[in-house]
Amino acid sequence: MFYYGVVTLYLKGTAPMDKAMVEELESKHAALHALIEEEEHRTHPDEDLLHRLKKEKLRLKDELAGHLTH
């Protein structure tokens, strides 16, 4: 899970991302991580599902990390 000491994140050209939005994104990221772990440990993991979950997890990570300023 991600933790940011700086709660204010900025989206390009928009208002700051508030603490609730950051926490929501972190929660979604953690949930995706758990789903990926669970699927990877199945006897026959669904590779298409894993690909989609990992892609979404990366998108959330980029959204959180890519907009940190100051």
DOTI-532702 format. One record per residue (C-alpha): residue in three letters; x, y, z. Coordinates in steps of 0.5 Angstrom, whole numbers, plus 2048, in hexadecimal, padded with zeros to 3 digits. Example, Ala and Ser with C-alpha at 12.3 -4.5 7.8 and 13.67 -1.06 7.14 Angstrom:
<atoms>
ALA8197F7810 SER81B7FE80E 
</atoms>
This chain:
<atoms>
MET800800800 PHE8028077FF TYR80380C804 TYR805813802 GLY807818808 VAL80481E803 VAL7FD81D802 THR7FC8227FD LEU7FD81F7F6 TYR7FC8237F0 LEU7F98217E9 LYS7FB8257E3 GLY7F782B7E2 THR7F28297E8 ALA7F182B7EF PRO7F58277F4 MET7F38207F6 ASP7F081F7FD LYS7F281A802 ALA7EC816801 MET7ED8157FA VAL7F48137FB GLU7F280E800 GLU7ED80C7FB LEU7F280A7F6 GLU7F68077FB SER7F18037FE LYS7EF8017F6 HIS7F77FF7F5 ALA7F77FB7FB ALA7F17F77F9 LEU7F47F67F2 HIS7FA7F37F6 ALA7F67EE7FA LEU7F27EC7F4 ILE7F97EB7F0 GLU7FC7E77F5 GLU7F67E37F6 GLU7F57E17EE GLU7FD7E07EE HIS7FC7DA7F3 ARG7F77D77F0 THR7F87D07ED HIS7F77D37E6 PRO7F77DA7E6 ASP7F37DE7E1 GLU7F87E27DD ASP7F47E77DA LEU7F17E97E0 LEU7F87EA7E3 HIS7FA7EE7DD ARG7F47F27DE LEU7F47F37E6 LYS7FC7F57E5 LYS7FA7FA7E0 GLU7F57FD7E5 LYS7FA7FD7EB LEU7FF8007E7 ARG7FB8067E4 LEU7F98077EC LYS8008077EE ASP80280C7E8 GLU7FC8107EA LEU7FE8117F1 ALA8068117F0 GLY8068157EA HIS80281B7EC LEU80681D7F2 THR8098247F2 HIS80D8287F7 
</atoms>
